[in-house]
Amino acid sequence: KDFKVLMFTDTHIKGDKKLDNMTVTYMVENIKSQNPDLVILGGDNVTYGFNKKRNVQLAELFENLGVYWATVLGNHEGDGFMSYDRANVIKLFASYEHCLVKEGKADVDGNGNCSINILNSDGTLREVFFLMDSGDYMDAETKLEYGITDEDDVYDGVKTSQVEWYKEKHDALTAEYGKFKSVTVVHIPLYQAEQEYAEDAFLYGEKREGVCESGFDSGLFDAMKEKGSAQAVYFGHDHVNDFHIKIDGIDLYQTLGAGYTTYGKE
């Protein structure tokens, strides 16, 4: 039967009681009306300082609704004063029964890189969701690796070790199940989302602001083309963009921000 996935990104739950409650109500009403099999959060879920309690409350919200859920991290997780850091946010979420996120391998960049396998009743692999941490801002080491000057303040992205993890995981799944289809979720748009934004790639939606894409091409998109399973990539980060483009047979979706505290909603 159909498998329904509901995605919310950039909720930016930050401690504003009125606006945060509007965001939570929006999510709850959609979950109850749509009855999804899986909810995916696209990052920048809980922001600002003193965020541990709000992360716990967010996790318990999904647990109380009895829905399976997963998340990637955005660039604002863990960047406030006295914030619960990125690794601890993933560790916290992974401890909940209905959360499908795993902490990920220690020798791979980022936190919470994982795959979610959707199986048919006969045990065949129907779809794989690859969830990957696109980081926050490029550090000096990454800038040096990709030939970017220290003065440039650019957004981070998926790293080489994560691309290798994606390839290895893909090969292992193929060996076990044979061919399958997949979807990838990251927070910061892939480099190709802006570089390839053109009339012949555009399908629908609106580009209402510049695309704040990763400042470098990690090779993830090429790896997706090489492995051949990728149907789509979903990302958030830009709160008021809402468009769908197709590049080399892969759909790229910019998802609107869901939070009432974000720019574009104030």
MISE-535396 format. One record per residue (C-alpha): residue in one letter; x, z, y. Coordinates in Angstrom, 3 decimals, decimal comma. Example, Ala and Ser with C-alpha at 12.3 -4.5 7.8 and 13.67 -1.06 7.14 Angstrom:
% MISE-535396
 type       px       pz       py
    A   12,300    7,800   -4,500
    S   13,670    7,140   -1,060
END
This chain:
% MISE-535396
 type       px       pz       py
    K    0,000    0,000    0,000
    D    0,999   -0,091    3,640
    F    3,669    2,343    4,797
    K    3,107    3,400    8,404
    V    5,936    4,558   10,676
    L    5,350    6,040   14,130
    M    8,260    6,226   16,591
    F    8,627    8,321   19,750
    T   11,741    8,103   21,887
    D   13,032    9,834   25,011
    T   10,564   12,691   24,998
    H   13,016   14,687   27,171
    I   11,408   18,043   26,428
    K   13,238   20,149   28,981
    G   11,315   23,345   29,715
    D    8,712   22,055   32,183
    K    5,651   23,737   30,684
    K    3,017   21,420   32,124
    L    4,786   18,104   31,521
    D    6,255   19,125   28,149
    N    2,779   20,092   26,982
    M    1,532   16,645   28,026
    T    4,302   15,042   25,945
    V    3,569   17,218   22,919
    T   -0,172   16,537   23,203
    Y    0,549   12,806   23,363
    M    2,599   12,989   20,166
    V    0,136   15,194   18,292
    E   -2,872   13,043   19,182
    N   -1,068    9,894   18,049
    I    0,066   11,482   14,791
    K   -3,451   12,717   14,023
    S   -5,106    9,407   14,879
    Q   -2,543    7,146   13,194
    N   -1,786    9,352   10,163
    P    1,738    7,953    9,689
    D    3,765    8,301    6,505
    L    6,904    8,883    8,603
    V    7,639    9,824   12,231
    I   10,981    8,793   13,714
    L   12,362   10,230   16,955
    G   14,612    7,863   18,895
    G   16,826   10,414   20,658
    D   16,892   12,387   23,918
    N   14,230   14,499   22,265
    V   15,104   17,915   23,723
    T   17,283   17,962   26,830
    Y   18,786   20,334   29,396
    G   20,334   23,742   28,770
    F   19,199   26,630   26,580
    N   17,677   24,103   24,203
    K   17,823   25,837   20,809
    K   14,347   27,360   21,044
    R   12,794   24,047   22,112
    N   14,477   22,267   19,193
    V   13,076   24,884   16,818
    Q    9,617   24,463   18,343
    L    9,820   20,675   17,994
    A   10,802   20,933   14,334
    E    8,044   23,434   13,614
    L    5,530   21,140   15,299
    F    6,149   18,431   12,703
    E    6,277   20,953    9,874
    N    2,905   22,397   10,910
    L    1,453   18,875   10,988
    G    2,789   18,323    7,473
    V    4,341   14,958    8,332
    Y    7,703   13,645    7,185
    W   10,029   13,062   10,110
    A   13,549   12,052   11,068
    T   15,588   11,534   14,215
    V   18,643   10,015   15,791
    L   20,451   11,717   18,658
    G   20,446   10,424   22,217
    N   23,058   10,694   24,943
    H   21,441   13,820   26,433
    E   21,347   16,008   23,324
    G   23,650   18,943   23,925
    D   24,729   18,049   27,472
    G   23,170   20,967   29,361
    F   24,485   24,458   30,135
    M   24,482   26,707   27,057
    S   23,116   23,842   24,976
    Y   22,888   23,790   21,221
    D   25,440   21,079   20,456
    R   24,783   17,803   18,652
    A   26,100   18,904   15,271
    N   24,002   22,073   15,314
    V   20,855   20,193   16,335
    I   21,182   17,984   13,235
    K   22,041   20,982   11,030
    L   18,951   22,792   12,324
    F   16,620   19,839   11,774
    A   18,028   19,109    8,306
    S   17,064   22,627    7,197
    Y   13,343   21,853    7,474
    E   11,363   20,767    4,423
    H    9,791   17,624    5,867
    C   12,836   16,458    7,836
    L   14,653   13,594    6,108
    V   17,802   13,715    8,248
    K   21,091   14,637    6,596
    E   24,192   15,971    8,343
    G   26,243   12,957    7,237
    K   29,814   12,541    6,030
    A   32,480   14,545    7,847
    D   34,878   11,582    8,061
    V   32,317    9,353    9,822
    D   31,817    9,515   13,601
    G   28,601   10,954   14,957
    N   26,030   13,386   13,606
    G   23,099   12,663   11,332
    N   24,076    9,209   10,091
    C   21,830    8,734    7,078
    S   19,595    6,343    5,199
    I   15,991    6,863    4,163
    N   14,902    4,945    1,078
    I   11,260    3,934    0,741
    L   10,492    3,355   -2,937
    N    7,546    1,638   -4,586
    S    5,674    3,491   -7,326
    D    7,630    1,528   -9,934
    G   10,939    2,782   -8,541
    T   11,972   -0,435   -6,796
    L   13,427   -0,172   -3,291
    R   10,958   -1,389   -0,699
    E   12,731   -0,634    2,571
    V   15,701    1,310    3,914
    F   15,860    2,976    7,313
    F   19,414    3,375    8,568
    L   19,604    6,109   11,240
    M   22,838    6,175   13,235
    D   24,221    8,302   16,064
    S   25,180    6,120   19,038
    G   26,896    8,988   20,870
    D   26,698    9,720   24,580
    Y   29,520    8,501   26,838
    M   32,732    6,757   25,899
    D   35,741    9,015   25,657
    A   39,289    7,960   26,529
    E   40,182    7,166   22,916
    T   37,212    4,826   22,466
    K   37,909    3,119   25,777
    L   41,474    2,489   24,688
    E   40,313    1,084   21,322
    Y   37,986   -1,423   22,961
    G   40,142   -2,287   25,981
    I   37,962   -0,643   28,621
    T   39,583    0,865   31,695
    D   39,444    4,604   32,258
    E   37,621    4,082   35,559
    D   34,630    2,425   33,889
    D   31,824    4,881   33,173
    V   29,983    3,229   30,286
    Y   27,695    4,370   27,524
    D   28,954    5,083   24,063
    G   27,884    3,350   20,874
    V   28,230    3,178   17,118
    K   31,883    3,477   16,072
    T   34,007    1,570   13,556
    S   33,777    4,339   10,942
    Q   29,978    4,173   11,124
    V   30,000    0,409   10,631
    E   32,142    0,912    7,534
    W   29,740    3,610    6,337
    Y   26,828    1,185    6,831
    K   28,587   -1,485    4,744
    E   29,523    0,928    1,964
    K   26,043    2,436    1,829
    H   24,486   -1,024    1,823
    D   26,710   -2,145   -1,055
    A   25,885    0,988   -3,078
    L   22,143    0,496   -2,596
    T   22,408   -3,180   -3,513
    A   24,303   -2,291   -6,695
    E   21,610    0,218   -7,645
    Y   18,433   -1,611   -6,599
    G   19,271   -5,242   -5,923
    K   18,185   -6,962   -2,706
    F   16,138   -5,020   -0,172
    K   14,984   -5,098    3,465
    S   16,151   -2,658    6,121
    V   15,553   -1,361    9,642
    T   18,150    0,383   11,825
    V   17,395    2,980   14,511
    V   19,876    3,941   17,242
    H   19,368    5,463   20,676
    I   21,650    3,436   22,943
    P   20,860   -0,300   22,771
    L   23,313   -2,501   20,931
    Y   25,741   -4,544   23,016
    Q   23,788   -7,680   22,045
    A   20,562   -6,392   23,631
    E   21,894   -7,193   27,102
    Q   24,523   -9,830   26,387
    E   22,074  -11,975   24,444
    Y   19,032  -11,305   26,606
    A   17,905  -14,866   27,294
    E   14,752  -16,937   27,455
    D   15,251  -18,421   24,006
    A   15,648  -14,938   22,467
    F   12,723  -13,283   24,278
    L    9,432  -12,938   22,397
    Y    7,271  -10,515   24,375
    G    7,173   -7,430   26,591
    E    8,756   -6,581   29,922
    K   12,285   -5,960   31,143
    R   11,598   -3,583   34,028
    E   15,162   -2,305   34,473
    G   18,677   -3,246   33,493
    V   19,561   -2,668   29,866
    C   21,978    0,275   29,649
    E   23,561   -0,984   26,458
    S   26,655    0,238   24,672
    G   29,803   -0,638   26,610
    F   31,408   -2,356   23,622
    D   30,554   -4,425   20,562
    S   31,105   -2,132   17,583
    G   30,606   -4,868   15,013
    L   27,396   -3,302   13,672
    F   25,297   -6,355   14,482
    D   27,750   -8,633   12,679
    A   27,690   -6,253    9,701
    M   23,904   -6,477    9,627
    K   24,069  -10,261    9,571
    E   26,738  -10,180    6,863
    K   24,772   -7,878    4,538
    G   21,549   -9,815    5,052
    S   18,901   -7,094    4,688
    A   18,278   -6,343    8,368
    Q   14,813   -7,071    9,696
    A   14,952   -5,123   12,930
    V   16,779   -2,674   15,191
    Y   14,828   -0,149   17,272
    F   16,326    1,692   20,239
    G   15,273    3,774   23,240
    H   17,402    5,045   26,148
    D   15,890    2,793   28,866
    H   12,604    4,491   29,636
    V   10,544    1,692   31,185
    N   11,795   -1,366   29,305
    D    9,448   -2,649   26,634
    F   10,559   -5,909   25,063
    H   11,165   -7,693   21,787
    I   13,913  -10,255   21,323
    K   15,148  -12,059   18,227
    I   18,837  -12,840   17,758
    D   20,180  -14,619   14,693
    G   17,049  -13,738   12,741
    I   17,102  -10,000   13,571
    D   14,399   -8,470   15,791
    L   15,578   -6,080   18,525
    Y   12,935   -3,761   19,932
    Q   13,232   -1,754   23,147
    T   10,836    1,189   22,847
    L    9,173    2,797   25,876
    G    9,999    6,408   26,654
    A    7,310    8,844   25,500
    G    8,206   11,869   27,656
    Y    6,304   12,810   30,801
    T    9,441   14,301   32,388
    T   11,378   11,010   32,307
    Y   11,930    8,622   35,189
    G    9,076    6,172   35,311
    K    6,625    8,998   34,598
    E    7,247   11,440   37,470
END
